[in-house]
């Protein structure tokens, strides 16, 4: 299984981290829905 790392510079971005996480989770969930063999 391949692994994926997401590195995000976030200096002085504490108030935006949750919104970023939520957006990324939506993207990865959509990927899993369209590709049954993908897991994360």
MIMAR-898041 format. One line per field, with one value per residue: residue in three letters; x, y, z of N, C-alpha, C, O in turn. Coordinates in nm, 2 decimals. Example, Ala and Ser with C-alpha at 12.3 -4.5 7.8 and 13.67 -1.06 7.14 Angstrom:
<recs>
residu	(ALA;SER)
nx	(1.32;1.28)
ny	(-0.57;-0.22)
nz	(0.78;0.71)
cax	(1.23;1.37)
cay	(-0.45;-0.11)
caz	(0.78;0.71)
cx	(1.32;1.29)
cy	(-0.33;0.00)
cz	(0.78;0.79)
ox	(1.42;1.34)
oy	(-0.33;0.11)
oz	(0.85;0.80)
</recs>
This chain:
<recs>
residu	(UNK;UNK;UNK;UNK;UNK;UNK;UNK;UNK;UNK;UNK;UNK;UNK;UNK;UNK;UNK;UNK;UNK;UNK;UNK;UNK;UNK;UNK;UNK;UNK;UNK;UNK;UNK;UNK;UNK;UNK;UNK;UNK;UNK;UNK;UNK;UNK;UNK;UNK;UNK;UNK)
nx	(0.08;0.06;0.18;0.08;0.18;0.10;0.22;0.20;0.27;0.22;0.25;0.15;-0.12;-0.32;-0.59;-0.70;-0.65;-0.84;-1.05;-0.90;-0.83;-1.09;-1.17;-0.97;-1.04;-1.29;-1.21;-1.05;-1.24;-1.41;-1.25;-1.21;-1.48;-1.51;-1.32;-1.30;-1.10;-0.92;-0.78;-0.75)
ny	(-0.12;0.22;0.52;0.84;1.16;1.47;1.78;2.08;2.42;2.62;2.85;3.09;3.03;2.92;2.96;2.87;2.61;2.40;2.44;2.39;2.12;2.01;2.06;1.91;1.65;1.62;1.61;1.38;1.19;1.20;1.10;0.84;0.75;0.74;0.57;0.26;0.09;0.24;0.34;0.52)
nz	(0.00;-0.09;0.07;0.17;0.25;0.38;0.38;0.54;0.55;0.83;0.98;1.21;1.16;1.32;1.36;1.13;1.09;1.15;0.96;0.73;0.78;0.78;0.51;0.37;0.46;0.34;0.07;0.06;0.14;-0.08;-0.27;-0.19;-0.21;-0.49;-0.57;-0.50;-0.41;-0.27;0.04;0.34)
cax	(0.00;0.13;0.14;0.07;0.20;0.06;0.30;0.14;0.32;0.10;0.30;0.05;-0.25;-0.39;-0.74;-0.74;-0.62;-0.96;-1.11;-0.81;-0.85;-1.23;-1.16;-0.89;-1.11;-1.39;-1.14;-1.01;-1.36;-1.46;-1.16;-1.25;-1.61;-1.49;-1.22;-1.33;-0.97;-0.84;-0.80;-0.66)
cay	(0.00;0.34;0.61;0.98;1.26;1.61;1.88;2.21;2.52;2.68;2.96;3.19;2.99;2.84;2.97;2.82;2.47;2.32;2.46;2.32;1.98;1.97;2.06;1.79;1.53;1.61;1.57;1.24;1.11;1.20;1.01;0.70;0.72;0.72;0.46;0.16;0.02;0.34;0.35;0.61)
caz	(0.00;-0.09;0.17;0.13;0.35;0.34;0.46;0.51;0.63;0.90;1.07;1.24;1.10;1.42;1.35;1.00;1.08;1.15;0.83;0.64;0.81;0.73;0.36;0.33;0.49;0.24;-0.05;0.07;0.14;-0.21;-0.35;-0.15;-0.27;-0.63;-0.60;-0.39;-0.36;-0.20;0.18;0.41)
cx	(0.09;0.09;0.15;0.09;0.16;0.13;0.25;0.21;0.21;0.15;0.19;-0.09;-0.33;-0.54;-0.79;-0.72;-0.74;-1.04;-1.03;-0.84;-0.99;-1.23;-1.09;-0.97;-1.22;-1.33;-1.11;-1.13;-1.42;-1.38;-1.19;-1.38;-1.60;-1.40;-1.22;-1.20;-0.88;-0.88;-0.71;-0.70)
cy	(0.12;0.44;0.75;1.07;1.40;1.70;2.02;2.32;2.60;2.78;3.06;3.16;2.91;2.84;2.91;2.67;2.38;2.33;2.38;2.17;1.93;1.96;1.93;1.66;1.51;1.56;1.42;1.15;1.10;1.10;0.86;0.66;0.68;0.61;0.36;0.10;0.11;0.34;0.45;0.62)
cz	(0.00;0.02;0.12;0.26;0.30;0.44;0.43;0.61;0.70;1.00;1.09;1.18;1.19;1.39;1.22;0.99;1.07;1.02;0.72;0.65;0.75;0.58;0.31;0.35;0.38;0.11;-0.05;0.08;0.00;-0.30;-0.31;-0.21;-0.42;-0.67;-0.48;-0.33;-0.28;-0.05;0.24;0.55)
ox	(0.18;-0.03;0.23;0.02;0.19;0.11;0.25;0.20;0.11;0.08;0.15;-0.16;-0.42;-0.61;-0.91;-0.76;-0.75;-1.08;-1.09;-0.85;-1.00;-1.29;-1.13;-0.96;-1.25;-1.39;-1.14;-1.12;-1.46;-1.43;-1.20;-1.40;-1.68;-1.40;-1.16;-1.20;-0.78;-0.99;-0.59;-0.64)
oy	(0.13;0.43;0.78;1.05;1.43;1.70;2.06;2.30;2.64;2.79;3.12;3.25;2.83;2.74;2.89;2.60;2.28;2.22;2.32;2.09;1.82;1.87;1.87;1.57;1.40;1.48;1.35;1.04;0.99;1.03;0.78;0.54;0.60;0.56;0.39;0.06;0.07;0.35;0.47;0.69)
oz	(0.08;0.06;0.02;0.36;0.18;0.56;0.32;0.73;0.63;1.11;0.99;1.14;1.14;1.41;1.20;0.89;0.99;0.97;0.64;0.56;0.69;0.52;0.22;0.27;0.34;0.04;-0.14;0.03;-0.03;-0.38;-0.40;-0.25;-0.47;-0.78;-0.37;-0.21;-0.23;-0.02;0.19;0.63)
</recs>
